[in-house]
Amino acid sequence: MSDSSKKKAQAAAAALQGKKDKQRRTLIQVAVAVVLIALVAVVGFNIASKDSDDTTATPAGTATAPAVTPSSVTADGAIRVGAADAKVVVTVVEDFQCPACKQFESISGETLTDLVADGTIAIDYKPIAILDRMSSTQYSTRAANASICVADSNKDVWPAWHTAMFEQQPAEGGDGLTDDELVAIATAAGADSPEVASCITGGTYIDYVASQTQSVIDGGVTGTPSVSVNGTAVSNPTPDGLRAAITAAQ
């Protein structure tokens, strides 16, 4: 075979391999999107059935103390990461016991962090508690409470704490992480004051978490993670889907 023929054959082989690689990447992206959307749909059922399964609701007519309002949240109860005056805001409603939320954080968390860092967006995180029945210790509520304790103490360390919480997410059906373990995660992230520990172990914001959870459900959220950009739901919250929605909102 002549050198010219060899070069043509090599070029053809390279082109074929490139086409196969592109097809493989596309299939992976589609598979990731399908898995994530399916997980969201499953957790959506959990929200829809929450009222009928929840055994922690306050009986009708029972007087309750007003929930303590955190200092670190926005007017609608979000923990803002990024500029207060951002023109594009990605809102993420999540439950720290939710497997789909962990999957979302694993797939898209780094993308969101990068977009906050370059000033493109801010993120409003709304931790809620819809999966208390998936642990024996109301882990969803305790974890959401801890999220506010950390934010009130030092919002600069909150993103690192948030990542660590999903990395150490307990399996459904068990005891969940203990309060001492939640304090340890906060301490490792940099929220290491006695006040944070007391807030976590004392459940300072448990009533607030319950109020916010109900408010979010009443607002029409049907699954976690629920992701929106400037109020418009993102049905495909993968990195590509998020970037497309953010670009459209700019």
SEVO-657749 format. One record per residue: x, y, z of N, C-alpha, C in turn. Coordinates in pm, 1 decimal, decimal comma, always signed. Last residue first. Example, Ala and Ser with C-alpha at 12.3 -4.5 7.8 and 13.67 -1.06 7.14 Angstrom:
        n_X        n_Y        n_Z       ca_X       ca_Y       ca_Z        c_X        c_Y        c_Z
    +1285,0     -225,0     +708,0    +1367,0     -106,0     +714,0    +1290,0       +3,0     +787,0
    +1319,0     -569,0     +780,0    +1230,0     -450,0     +780,0    +1320,0     -330,0     +780,0
REM end
This chain:
        n_X        n_Y        n_Z       ca_X       ca_Y       ca_Z        c_X        c_Y        c_Z
    -3040,2    +3494,5    +3034,7    -2950,1    +3610,8    +3042,3    -2997,7    +3725,1    +2955,2
    -3189,6    +3269,7    +2994,3    -3237,1    +3366,9    +3093,4    -3154,3    +3494,6    +3099,1
    -3051,1    +3114,4    +2816,1    -3180,1    +3168,5    +2773,7    -3231,4    +3277,7    +2867,8
    -2837,0    +3041,1    +2979,9    -2813,3    +3127,5    +2863,1    -2942,5    +3192,1    +2816,8
    -2973,8    +2872,8    +3154,9    -2909,9    +2995,7    +3204,9    -2884,3    +3093,1    +3091,1
    -3049,7    +2664,9    +2988,1    -3153,1    +2743,3    +3056,1    -3097,0    +2875,0    +3107,8
    -2796,4    +2569,8    +2911,0    -2891,2    +2617,9    +2809,7    -2997,9    +2705,9    +2874,3
    -2690,7    +2491,1    +3155,3    -2625,2    +2598,8    +3079,2    -2718,5    +2656,4    +2973,4
    -2869,2    +2282,8    +3220,2    -2860,1    +2402,6    +3303,4    -2798,9    +2518,4    +3227,2
    -2813,1    +2095,5    +3019,4    -2946,8    +2150,4    +3034,2    -2948,8    +2278,9    +3115,2
    -2541,7    +2040,7    +3070,1    -2581,8    +2099,8    +2941,5    -2720,6    +2163,9    +2951,9
    -2558,0    +1931,3    +3337,9    -2478,4    +2050,1    +3305,4    -2520,1    +2118,2    +3175,0
    -2910,8    +1854,8    +3391,3    -2772,7    +1814,8    +3369,6    -2691,1    +1940,5    +3339,3
    -3192,8    +1883,8    +3436,6    -3093,6    +1958,2    +3514,2    -2952,7    +1899,4    +3509,8
    -3440,1    +1916,1    +3251,7    -3319,4    +1836,3    +3230,9    -3203,2    +1903,8    +3303,5
    -3631,4    +2097,9    +3321,2    -3670,2    +1957,2    +3319,1    -3551,0    +1863,7    +3303,5
    -3646,8    +2365,0    +3517,2    -3552,0    +2300,2    +3426,2    -3580,3    +2150,8    +3430,6
    -3893,7    +2621,5    +3549,1    -3844,9    +2487,6    +3581,4    -3750,8    +2435,0    +3473,2
    -3830,8    +2955,2    +3615,4    -3873,8    +2860,5    +3511,8    -3810,7    +2724,1    +3537,2
    -3718,3    +3124,1    +3804,0    -3856,8    +3082,8    +3821,6    -3908,4    +2984,3    +3718,9
    -3452,7    +3148,7    +3724,9    -3540,1    +3267,5    +3726,7    -3687,5    +3229,1    +3728,4
    -3465,7    +2815,4    +3686,3    -3380,8    +2930,7    +3654,0    -3471,5    +3051,7    +3638,6
    -3493,1    +2530,2    +3905,8    -3549,3    +2631,9    +3817,1    -3448,6    +2744,1    +3795,7
    -3542,0    +2205,9    +4023,2    -3444,8    +2305,8    +3977,8    -3513,1    +2403,4    +3882,4
    -3580,9    +1990,1    +4278,1    -3660,1    +2074,3    +4188,2    -3571,8    +2192,9    +4151,4
    -3456,8    +1663,7    +4341,1    -3436,3    +1808,2    +4336,7    -3531,0    +1875,4    +4238,7
    -3797,6    +1637,8    +4438,2    -3665,3    +1690,4    +4466,6    -3561,9    +1603,3    +4395,2
    -4130,1    +1740,4    +4335,7    -4019,7    +1645,8    +4343,5    -3891,7    +1715,0    +4383,6
    -4318,7    +1937,3    +4315,8    -4366,5    +1799,2    +4317,2    -4254,5    +1697,0    +4322,3
    -4419,4    +2256,5    +4416,9    -4305,9    +2166,6    +4394,4    -4352,7    +2022,8    +4410,9
    -4626,8    +2431,5    +4481,0    -4636,6    +2350,5    +4360,3    -4519,0    +2260,4    +4331,2
    -4644,8    +2563,8    +4718,9    -4607,5    +2642,2    +4600,7    -4603,1    +2562,2    +4472,5
    -4683,1    +2368,4    +4903,0    -4799,8    +2448,7    +4866,0    -4773,1    +2532,0    +4741,4
    -4414,9    +2294,3    +4923,2    -4512,9    +2201,5    +4865,7    -4637,1    +2276,5    +4820,0
    -4313,3    +2524,6    +5046,1    -4261,7    +2482,2    +4915,4    -4359,8    +2387,8    +4847,2
    -4455,3    +2523,9    +5286,9    -4466,3    +2637,2    +5195,8    -4421,8    +2599,2    +5055,0
    -4366,6    +2289,9    +5407,5    -4506,6    +2301,4    +5368,7    -4526,8    +2414,1    +5268,3
    -4097,4    +2364,6    +5445,7    -4131,8    +2246,3    +5367,1    -4275,9    +2255,0    +5317,9
    -4121,0    +2582,4    +5616,9    -4070,4    +2602,0    +5481,0    -4104,4    +2484,8    +5390,5
    -4216,7    +2454,7    +5848,8    -4294,1    +2560,9    +5785,5    -4251,2    +2581,6    +5640,9
    -4006,1    +2278,8    +5906,0    -4140,5    +2226,2    +5879,7    -4226,0    +2328,5    +5806,3
    -3801,2    +2466,3    +5950,1    -3789,5    +2368,4    +5840,5    -3926,9    +2313,0    +5804,4
    -3898,8    +2588,6    +6181,0    -3884,7    +2667,6    +6058,3    -3875,0    +2574,8    +5936,6
    -3878,2    +2381,9    +6363,6    -4010,6    +2434,2    +6330,1    -4006,7    +2516,1    +6201,1
    -3595,2    +2355,3    +6362,8    -3681,0    +2243,9    +6320,8    -3820,8    +2292,8    +6283,0
    -3391,0    +2523,6    +6441,6    -3474,9    +2563,9    +6327,8    -3567,9    +2452,3    +6279,0
    -3262,0    +2405,8    +6666,3    -3311,3    +2543,4    +6671,4    -3413,5    +2575,0    +6562,3
    -3176,0    +2155,9    +6770,8    -3284,5    +2165,4    +6672,2    -3347,3    +2303,7    +6664,8
    -2962,4    +2110,1    +6935,2    -3085,3    +2160,2    +6997,1    -3200,8    +2175,3    +6901,0
    -2760,4    +2033,8    +6764,5    -2808,3    +1935,6    +6862,5    -2939,4    +1978,3    +6927,3
    -2736,5    +2274,5    +6612,7    -2762,4    +2145,1    +6549,6    -2822,7    +2047,0    +6649,5
    -2687,7    +2472,3    +6803,0    -2798,4    +2489,9    +6708,0    -2836,9    +2356,6    +6645,7
    -2454,4    +2375,5    +6920,5    -2576,3    +2386,6    +7000,6    -2699,9    +2398,4    +6912,5
    -2278,2    +2400,5    +6703,8    -2303,2    +2269,6    +6764,3    -2433,5    +2270,4    +6844,0
    -2284,2    +2679,0    +6671,8    -2330,1    +2590,5    +6564,2    -2364,7    +2453,3    +6620,8
    -2175,9    +2763,6    +6916,2    -2311,8    +2803,2    +6879,6    -2368,4    +2714,4    +6769,4
    -1912,6    +2676,8    +6912,2    -2007,8    +2610,8    +7004,2    -2152,5    +2644,1    +6969,3
    -1797,0    +2662,0    +6567,0    -1824,6    +2732,6    +6691,5    -1918,1    +2651,8    +6781,4
    -1714,7    +2582,7    +6312,6    -1670,9    +2505,2    +6428,7    -1697,2    +2573,5    +6562,2
    -1733,5    +2556,3    +6013,6    -1834,6    +2612,1    +6104,9    -1816,6    +2541,4    +6239,4
    -1558,6    +2416,7    +5855,8    -1516,1    +2548,5    +5904,7    -1616,0    +2617,0    +5994,7
    -1597,3    +2157,4    +5789,6    -1616,7    +2256,3    +5683,2    -1574,7    +2396,1    +5725,9
    -1564,7    +2029,6    +6030,7    -1465,6    +2004,6    +5925,5    -1476,3    +2107,1    +5813,5
    -1800,1    +2117,3    +6158,4    -1669,1    +2156,3    +6209,6    -1561,9    +2141,1    +6102,8
    -1994,9    +1986,6    +6006,5    -1992,0    +2132,6    +6012,6    -1855,0    +2182,3    +6058,0
    -1929,4    +1722,6    +6067,0    -1922,7    +1768,8    +5927,4    -1916,0    +1921,0    +5923,4
    -1977,7    +1723,3    +6343,8    -1843,0    +1696,0    +6293,4    -1826,8    +1742,5    +6149,2
    -2252,3    +1764,6    +6353,3    -2163,1    +1866,1    +6411,0    -2021,9    +1847,5    +6356,6
    -2332,1    +1522,8    +6242,1    -2364,0    +1647,6    +6172,4    -2275,7    +1761,4    +6223,4
    -2245,9    +1353,1    +6444,4    -2183,6    +1342,3    +6311,5    -2211,8    +1467,3    +6228,7
    -2417,2    +1432,5    +6647,2    -2272,4    +1449,3    +6665,4    -2198,9    +1439,9    +6532,1
    -2660,8    +1352,6    +6541,0    -2634,0    +1495,5    +6558,5    -2484,4    +1521,4    +6575,0
    -2597,7    +1085,3    +6303,1    -2632,6    +1137,0    +6434,5    -2607,6    +1287,9    +6439,1
    -2744,7    +1004,8    +5986,8    -2630,5    +1051,5    +6064,5    -2679,6    +1103,3    +6199,8
    -2980,7     +727,7    +5981,3    -2930,4     +858,3    +5939,6    -2807,6     +894,7    +6021,3
    -3070,5     +476,6    +6038,9    -3082,5     +577,5    +6144,1    -3046,7     +717,7    +6096,0
    -3229,2     +360,6    +5733,7    -3147,0     +343,7    +5852,9    -3171,4     +453,4    +5954,4
    -3370,7     +417,9    +5506,1    -3417,1     +307,2    +5587,0    -3336,6     +282,2    +5713,1
    -3108,3     +512,8    +5281,5    -3247,4     +520,1    +5324,3    -3283,3     +397,1    +5407,2
    -2775,7     +586,6    +5394,2    -2870,2     +505,2    +5317,2    -3010,6     +523,9    +5371,0
    -2652,1     +925,6    +5425,5    -2679,1     +790,6    +5475,1    -2778,2     +716,7    +5385,9
    -2406,1    +1113,2    +5257,2    -2549,1    +1085,6    +5271,0    -2572,4     +942,7    +5320,5
    -2159,2    +1224,1    +5223,2    -2178,1    +1135,1    +5338,6    -2326,1    +1100,9    +5362,0
    -2190,1    +1388,2    +5005,2    -2088,8    +1282,1    +4997,4    -2108,0    +1179,7    +5109,1
    -2373,9    +1565,9    +5107,5    -2418,8    +1468,3    +5008,6    -2316,8    +1356,9    +4989,8
    -2208,1    +1702,5    +5290,1    -2331,0    +1638,0    +5335,3    -2381,2    +1534,5    +5235,6
    -2006,3    +1814,0    +5133,0    -1973,0    +1705,5    +5225,4    -2097,6    +1631,0    +5272,2
    -2150,7    +2017,0    +5001,6    -2090,4    +1907,7    +4925,1    -2062,8    +1787,9    +5015,3
    -2214,9    +2175,6    +5226,0    -2320,6    +2120,2    +5141,0    -2267,4    +2001,3    +5060,2
    -1962,5    +2261,8    +5310,7    -2045,1    +2178,7    +5398,4    -2151,7    +2106,0    +5316,8
    -1896,0    +2420,4    +5093,2    -1813,6    +2303,0    +5123,8    -1889,8    +2207,3    +5214,4
    -2101,5    +2620,2    +5112,2    -2090,9    +2532,6    +4995,1    -2007,8    +2407,1    +5020,4
    -2048,5    +2739,4    +5376,8    -2167,6    +2658,4    +5350,3    -2155,3    +2570,3    +5225,3
    -1849,4    +2910,9    +5426,1    -1813,1    +2769,0    +5432,9    -1931,3    +2679,1    +5397,4
    -1976,1    +3155,6    +5401,3    -1861,5    +3128,0    +5314,8    -1823,6    +2980,3    +5315,5
    -2165,0    +3176,4    +5597,8    -2211,5    +3136,3    +5464,5    -2096,4    +3105,4    +5370,1
    -2164,7    +3095,3    +5913,0    -2063,7    +3137,5    +5815,6    -2104,5    +3088,8    +5676,8
    -2402,3    +3074,2    +6074,7    -2269,2    +3093,2    +6133,2    -2170,2    +3152,6    +6034,5
    -2614,7    +3035,0    +5908,2    -2620,7    +3146,5    +6003,4    -2482,9    +3178,1    +6061,0
    -2528,2    +2800,8    +5781,2    -2542,2    +2925,4    +5704,4    -2545,0    +3046,1    +5796,6
    -2541,8    +2616,7    +5993,3    -2412,9    +2646,7    +5930,5    -2419,7    +2778,8    +5855,1
    -2818,5    +2620,5    +6045,0    -2722,1    +2650,5    +6151,6    -2587,2    +2690,8    +6092,3
    -2917,8    +2531,9    +5803,5    -2942,7    +2670,4    +5842,9    -2846,9    +2712,2    +5953,8
    -2832,0    +2268,8    +5806,7    -2793,9    +2355,1    +5694,4    -2811,4    +2502,3    +5730,3
    -2955,6    +2161,6    +6030,8    -2810,8    +2183,5    +6033,3    -2765,7    +2277,3    +5921,8
    -3216,9    +2140,0    +5929,5    -3188,3    +2229,5    +6041,7    -3039,2    +2262,8    +6046,8
    -3169,3    +1941,0    +5742,5    -3211,2    +2073,5    +5695,9    -3188,3    +2177,6    +5804,3
    -3107,7    +1732,4    +5919,9    -3007,3    +1778,7    +5825,6    -3041,4    +1917,7    +5771,8
    -3348,7    +1701,4    +6057,1    -3228,7    +1737,5    +6131,5    -3118,8    +1791,3    +6039,7
    -3523,6    +1629,9    +5846,8    -3545,7    +1752,4    +5923,3    -3419,1    +1795,9    +5995,2
    -3404,7    +1386,7    +5764,3    -3426,3    +1496,5    +5669,0    -3442,1    +1629,4    +5742,9
    -3411,1    +1219,9    +5993,7    -3284,1    +1273,7    +5944,1    -3303,8    +1392,0    +5849,5
    -3576,7    +1102,0    +6187,7    -3614,2    +1227,5    +6120,9    -3490,4    +1298,4    +6065,2
    -3483,0     +851,9    +6255,8    -3448,6     +964,3    +6343,5    -3482,8    +1099,5    +6283,0
    -3503,8     +646,9    +6082,7    -3570,7     +627,6    +6211,2    -3551,9     +746,5    +6305,0
    -3589,4     +744,4    +5746,7    -3492,7     +716,2    +5852,2    -3570,2     +700,6    +5983,0
    -3797,6     +798,9    +5583,8    -3694,4     +711,9    +5528,9    -3576,9     +693,2    +5624,4
    -3959,7     +984,4    +5693,7    -4000,0     +845,8    +5713,5    -3897,6     +747,2    +5657,2
    -3849,1    +1223,7    +5603,6    -3824,6    +1182,4    +5741,9    -3858,9    +1035,6    +5764,7
    -3856,3    +1345,4    +5355,2    -3820,4    +1203,9    +5363,2    -3786,6    +1160,0    +5505,4
    -3887,9    +1611,5    +5335,4    -4001,4    +1530,3    +5290,0    -3976,5    +1381,1    +5310,5
    -3773,5    +1902,8    +5413,6    -3773,6    +1770,8    +5477,8    -3898,8    +1694,5    +5438,7
    -3546,9    +2121,2    +5229,2    -3675,3    +2086,7    +5289,8    -3667,5    +1944,9    +5345,8
    -3340,5    +2387,4    +5136,9    -3346,5    +2254,3    +5199,2    -3483,2    +2232,1    +5263,8
    -3287,7    +2562,4    +4874,0    -3400,3    +2552,2    +4967,3    -3406,0    +2410,2    +5023,9
    -3052,0    +2785,7    +4743,7    -3077,8    +2649,7    +4791,3    -3191,7    +2652,7    +4892,1
    -2998,8    +2977,9    +4482,2    -3083,4    +2977,1    +4600,4    -3113,4    +2831,9    +4637,5
    -2709,2    +3100,8    +4333,5    -2791,7    +2983,1    +4358,9    -2869,9    +3004,4    +4487,0
    -2632,4    +3323,6    +4063,5    -2635,2    +3294,1    +4206,9    -2724,6    +3171,9    +4222,7
    -2416,8    +3340,3    +3770,3    -2540,8    +3311,4    +3841,9    -2521,7    +3326,6    +3992,7
    -2173,4    +3443,0    +3676,4    -2284,0    +3422,3    +3583,4    -2417,5    +3408,3    +3655,3
    -1941,8    +3468,5    +3826,3    -2041,4    +3575,0    +3833,3    -2160,2    +3558,4    +3741,7
    -1769,7    +3261,1    +3844,2    -1741,8    +3359,5    +3738,5    -1849,2    +3468,3    +3730,2
    -1880,1    +3119,0    +4059,5    -1745,5    +3176,2    +4072,4    -1716,9    +3281,0    +3965,6
    -2118,5    +3023,5    +3955,1    -2121,7    +3121,9    +4063,8    -1988,6    +3194,6    +4071,7
    -2015,9    +2845,7    +3771,9    -2094,7    +2957,7    +3721,7    -2115,0    +3064,9    +3829,0
    -1890,0    +2658,8    +3939,1    -1809,8    +2735,2    +3843,2    -1885,7    +2859,3    +3795,2
    -2114,7    +2554,6    +4071,8    -2009,0    +2622,8    +4146,9    -1924,5    +2710,7    +4055,9
    -2250,3    +2431,7    +3860,8    -2311,3    +2544,8    +3930,3    -2206,8    +2624,5    +4008,1
    -2061,9    +2229,2    +3799,8    -2101,5    +2328,1    +3698,9    -2160,9    +2452,2    +3764,7
    -2061,6    +2080,8    +4035,9    -1939,0    +2151,9    +3995,4    -1970,3    +2259,1    +3891,3
    -2325,4    +1972,7    +4034,4    -2278,2    +2063,1    +4139,2    -2157,4    +2145,3    +4099,0
    -2410,3    +1781,4    +3855,2    -2418,9    +1923,0    +3816,3    -2363,3    +2021,3    +3918,2
    -2358,4    +1521,2    +3959,5    -2353,4    +1547,6    +3816,0    -2336,7    +1696,0    +3784,3
    -2378,0    +1541,2    +4238,2    -2262,7    +1474,3    +4177,6    -2246,4    +1511,8    +4030,8
    -2626,3    +1665,3    +4268,4    -2506,0    +1731,7    +4318,5    -2380,7    +1673,6    +4253,8
    -2789,0    +1462,9    +4158,7    -2783,2    +1595,4    +4097,3    -2656,8    +1669,8    +4140,0
    -2746,1    +1260,2    +4346,5    -2709,2    +1239,5    +4206,2    -2695,3    +1372,9    +4134,2
    -2857,8    +1379,2    +4571,0    -2716,0    +1343,4    +4571,9    -2666,0    +1325,1    +4428,8
    -3118,2    +1391,0    +4478,7    -3048,1    +1516,1    +4508,6    -2897,6    +1492,3    +4513,3
    -3182,9    +1125,0    +4462,8    -3178,1    +1201,7    +4337,9    -3105,9    +1334,8    +4358,7
    -3185,8    +1052,1    +4736,3    -3082,8     +999,0    +4647,6    -3070,5    +1077,1    +4516,3
    -3241,9    +1264,0    +5009,5    -3290,8    +1229,4    +4875,8    -3178,8    +1178,3    +4784,0
    -3172,3    +1370,7    +5244,8    -3188,3    +1226,3    +5243,7    -3221,7    +1174,1    +5103,7
    -3175,5    +1642,6    +5203,8    -3044,8    +1579,8    +5221,2    -3051,7    +1427,8    +5232,1
    -3361,4    +1773,4    +4945,1    -3372,2    +1705,7    +5074,4    -3242,2    +1627,2    +5090,4
    -3416,2    +2086,2    +4769,9    -3351,5    +1957,6    +4791,9    -3382,0    +1904,2    +4931,8
    -3439,6    +2313,3    +4510,9    -3510,9    +2260,0    +4626,8    -3461,4    +2117,1    +4647,3
    -3263,6    +2566,7    +4377,7    -3256,5    +2421,2    +4395,2    -3328,3    +2383,9    +4524,3
    -3257,1    +2816,4    +4136,3    -3315,5    +2772,9    +4263,0    -3316,1    +2620,4    +4267,8
    -3043,5    +3044,1    +3999,5    -3083,2    +2904,3    +3992,0    -3134,1    +2863,7    +4129,8
    -3077,0    +3359,1    +3867,8    -3075,7    +3282,9    +3992,6    -3126,6    +3141,0    +3966,1
    -2937,2    +3632,0    +3717,8    -2982,9    +3495,2    +3691,3    -2966,3    +3415,1    +3820,1
    -2854,4    +3864,2    +3833,2    -2964,7    +3872,2    +3737,3    -3020,9    +3734,5    +3703,6
    -2775,7    +3919,5    +4177,5    -2755,5    +3842,8    +4054,0    -2878,2    +3850,9    +3964,0
    -2749,6    +4052,3    +4417,7    -2820,1    +4119,3    +4308,1    -2803,0    +4047,5    +4174,4
    -2598,7    +3893,1    +4583,3    -2737,0    +3922,0    +4623,3    -2817,5    +3981,7    +4509,2
    -2392,7    +3639,3    +4440,0    -2425,9    +3781,2    +4457,9    -2573,5    +3801,6    +4490,5
    -2374,1    +3323,6    +4621,0    -2347,5    +3413,6    +4509,5    -2398,0    +3553,5    +4539,8
    -2623,6    +3150,1    +4758,0    -2480,7    +3136,5    +4730,4    -2451,9    +3219,6    +4605,8
    -2878,8    +3177,1    +4993,8    -2821,2    +3230,7    +4870,2    -2669,4    +3208,9    +4866,8
    -3118,3    +2977,8    +5100,7    -2980,4    +3008,2    +5135,7    -2910,0    +3049,4    +5006,7
    -3461,1    +3090,4    +5121,9    -3349,4    +3026,0    +5052,6    -3215,2    +3066,4    +5112,8
    -3699,0    +3214,8    +5211,7    -3643,0    +3100,4    +5283,1    -3527,0    +3029,2    +5218,2
    -3782,8    +3442,9    +5089,6    -3862,6    +3321,8    +5067,9    -3794,1    +3196,0    +5120,9
    -3591,1    +3629,4    +5165,9    -3731,1    +3651,2    +5206,0    -3817,5    +3527,1    +5187,1
    -3306,3    +3420,3    +5253,5    -3374,0    +3524,8    +5177,4    -3518,7    +3536,1    +5224,3
    -3125,2    +3358,8    +5562,5    -3205,9    +3320,1    +5447,9    -3266,5    +3441,5    +5378,4
    -2990,5    +3411,2    +5798,6    -2910,5    +3389,8    +5677,6    -2992,8    +3364,5    +5552,2
    -3129,2    +3419,8    +6029,8    -3078,7    +3548,3    +5980,0    -3015,5    +3535,1    +5841,9
    -3435,9    +3227,7    +6068,1    -3290,8    +3241,8    +6055,8    -3251,8    +3380,0    +6003,1
    -3694,3    +3242,9    +6302,7    -3654,7    +3278,0    +6166,3    -3503,6    +3298,3    +6158,5
    -3857,8    +2996,5    +6482,1    -3746,4    +3090,5    +6486,5    -3701,0    +3116,9    +6343,4
    -4212,0    +2971,0    +6466,0    -4081,1    +2921,2    +6426,2    -3976,7    +3032,2    +6434,6
    -4416,4    +3017,3    +6756,3    -4374,7    +3059,3    +6622,3    -4234,2    +3010,1    +6591,4
    -4545,9    +2726,5    +6919,2    -4467,8    +2848,8    +6924,9    -4427,7    +2888,2    +6783,6
    -4884,9    +2611,6    +6888,3    -4741,7    +2594,0    +6867,8    -4672,4    +2729,3    +6874,8
    -5175,7    +2444,7    +7001,5    -5100,1    +2569,4    +6992,6    -4952,1    +2538,4    +6976,0
    -5391,8    +2240,4    +6821,3    -5279,7    +2244,6    +6914,4    -5201,3    +2373,0    +6894,1
    -5582,1    +2227,1    +6625,5    -5618,4    +2296,1    +6747,9    -5506,1    +2305,5    +6849,0
    -5479,7    +1912,7    +6498,6    -5558,1    +2034,5    +6480,1    -5594,0    +2094,4    +6615,6
    -5145,0    +1801,7    +6578,0    -5290,9    +1782,4    +6576,2    -5363,8    +1915,5    +6563,2
    -4871,4    +1830,4    +6359,4    -4932,5    +1878,6    +6482,8    -5083,2    +1860,6    +6476,0
    -4719,1    +1539,5    +6214,0    -4796,5    +1662,4    +6201,9    -4859,2    +1700,2    +6335,6
    -4587,0    +1305,9    +6203,6    -4530,8    +1406,2    +6293,5    -4609,9    +1535,1    +6290,8
    -4652,0    +1123,4    +6017,6    -4706,7    +1100,0    +6151,2    -4657,1    +1204,1    +6249,9
    -4731,4    +1126,7    +5684,9    -4661,1    +1201,4    +5788,3    -4728,4    +1181,2    +5923,9
    -4876,8    +1011,9    +5481,4    -4783,4     +927,4    +5554,1    -4722,9     +995,8    +5675,2
    -5033,6    +1207,4    +5367,6    -5101,4    +1087,6    +5415,5    -5010,5    +1000,4    +5500,6
    -4844,6    +1401,8    +5296,2    -4948,0    +1433,5    +5393,2    -5013,9    +1308,5    +5450,6
    -4683,0    +1271,8    +5101,1    -4629,6    +1311,9    +5231,0    -4739,4    +1329,9    +5334,2
    -4734,8    +1206,6    +4843,4    -4794,4    +1121,5    +4946,3    -4752,6    +1161,1    +5086,4
    -4594,7    +1393,7    +4697,7    -4739,1    +1386,5    +4679,5    -4806,2    +1306,5    +4789,8
    -4332,1    +1333,1    +4771,5    -4391,9    +1459,6    +4813,0    -4543,5    +1449,9    +4805,6
    -4304,5    +1082,5    +4648,2    -4290,5    +1093,8    +4793,9    -4351,5    +1223,0    +4845,7
    -4327,0    +1149,8    +4382,0    -4434,3    +1071,0    +4443,6    -4427,4    +1080,1    +4595,2
    -4081,8    +1277,6    +4356,9    -4204,0    +1355,5    +4343,0    -4322,8    +1281,7    +4401,8
    -3910,2    +1068,7    +4362,6    -3918,2    +1150,0    +4482,8    -4039,6    +1241,1    +4476,5
    -3960,2     +980,1    +4100,6    -3986,3     +892,3    +4214,2    -4000,6     +973,3    +4342,1
    -3874,5    +1199,5    +3948,1    -4015,1    +1158,4    +3941,9    -4051,3    +1070,1    +4061,0
    -3602,0    +1200,9    +4003,1    -3684,1    +1314,0    +4045,3    -3831,0    +1274,9    +4048,4
    -3531,5     +963,5    +3874,2    -3517,3     +974,2    +4019,6    -3601,2    +1088,2    +4073,9
    -3578,6    +1036,8    +3609,3    -3654,8     +927,7    +3669,2    -3649,0     +933,8    +3821,2
    -3387,5    +1237,3    +3574,7    -3529,4    +1272,7    +3564,3    -3616,2    +1164,5    +3627,2
    -3154,4    +1080,6    +3603,6    -3181,6    +1191,4    +3694,4    -3329,2    +1228,9    +3693,7
    -3177,5     +898,3    +3389,5    -3168,9     +850,8    +3527,8    -3207,3     +961,1    +3625,2
    -3182,6    +1073,4    +3169,9    -3296,2     +983,8    +3194,4    -3296,2     +937,1    +3339,3
    -2930,2    +1197,6    +3189,7    -3052,1    +1277,8    +3198,3    -3172,3    +1190,8    +3232,3
    -2763,5     +975,2    +3153,3    -2757,3    +1052,7    +3278,0    -2884,8    +1132,4    +3296,7
    -2834,1     +904,0    +2891,9    -2857,4     +810,6    +3001,7    -2857,7     +882,6    +3135,7
    -2746,1    +1129,1    +2750,9    -2888,8    +1094,9    +2750,5    -2920,9    +1002,7    +2867,9
    -2471,6    +1111,2    +2798,5    -2545,2    +1228,9    +2842,7    -2694,8    +1200,1    +2849,8
    -2417,3     +863,5    +2675,1    -2392,5     +880,6    +2818,7    -2472,8     +997,9    +2872,2
    -2479,3     +922,7    +2409,5    -2555,1     +819,5    +2479,0    -2539,2     +832,0    +2630,3
    -2280,6    +1115,0    +2357,4    -2421,9    +1151,0    +2349,3    -2508,2    +1051,7    +2425,4
    -2050,7     +962,0    +2379,7    -2072,2    +1073,5    +2471,6    -2219,9    +1114,4    +2475,0
    -2091,7     +786,2    +2163,8    -2082,6     +733,0    +2299,7    -2109,1     +843,1    +2402,1
    -2084,0     +958,1    +1947,0    -2207,0     +884,6    +1972,9    -2209,1     +831,1    +2116,6
    -1817,5    +1037,6    +1967,9    -1924,2    +1136,6    +1981,8    -2055,9    +1069,9    +2013,8
    -1689,0     +795,2    +1920,0    -1670,4     +862,9    +2048,9    -1781,5     +964,1    +2073,7
    -1767,0     +746,6    +1656,0    -1808,3     +653,9    +1760,7    -1797,1     +718,9    +1898,0
    -1639,3     +960,4    +1529,9    -1785,3     +950,6    +1523,3    -1837,5     +859,2    +1632,8
    -1374,2     +894,3    +1581,5    -1428,5    +1019,0    +1634,2    -1580,3    +1016,7    +1636,3
    -1354,8     +658,4    +1432,9    -1340,8     +652,1    +1577,8    -1398,7     +777,1    +1643,6
    -1385,9     +764,9    +1176,9    -1482,5     +668,0    +1226,6    -1478,0     +659,7    +1378,0
    -1158,9     +924,9    +1161,8    -1290,8     +986,8    +1150,5    -1398,8     +894,8    +1206,2
     -960,3     +731,2    +1179,2     -969,7     +834,0    +1283,4    -1107,7     +899,7    +1282,2
    -1006,0     +590,8     +943,1    -1020,0     +522,3    +1071,3    -1036,9     +622,0    +1185,1
     -948,6     +788,7     +756,5    -1083,2     +731,4     +760,4    -1108,4     +662,5     +893,6
     -679,1     +828,6     +809,6     -772,7     +940,1     +826,6     -916,0     +889,0     +838,6
     -577,5     +578,7     +739,2     -565,5     +625,6     +877,3     -664,2     +737,6     +906,4
     -635,5     +578,5     +466,3     -694,1     +476,2     +551,6     -690,5     +518,7     +697,9
     -479,1     +791,9     +383,3     -623,6     +797,7     +365,0     -693,9     +698,8     +456,4
     -225,8     +692,4     +445,5     -274,0     +814,3     +510,3     -425,3     +826,9     +499,8
     -213,6     +472,9     +271,2     -208,0     +451,7     +416,5     -263,8     +571,7     +490,7
     -217,6     +599,3      +27,3     -329,6     +512,8      +62,3     -334,7     +487,8     +212,4
      +28,6     +731,4      +38,1      -94,4     +808,3      +20,6     -216,0     +727,0      +63,3
     +207,8     +522,2      +50,3     +197,1     +612,6     +165,4      +67,8     +691,0     +159,2
      +54,5     +218,8      -86,5     +133,4     +341,9      -95,2     +115,0     +426,9      +28,8
      +85,0     -119,0       +0,0       +0,0       +0,0       +0,0      +88,6     +124,1       +0,0
REM end
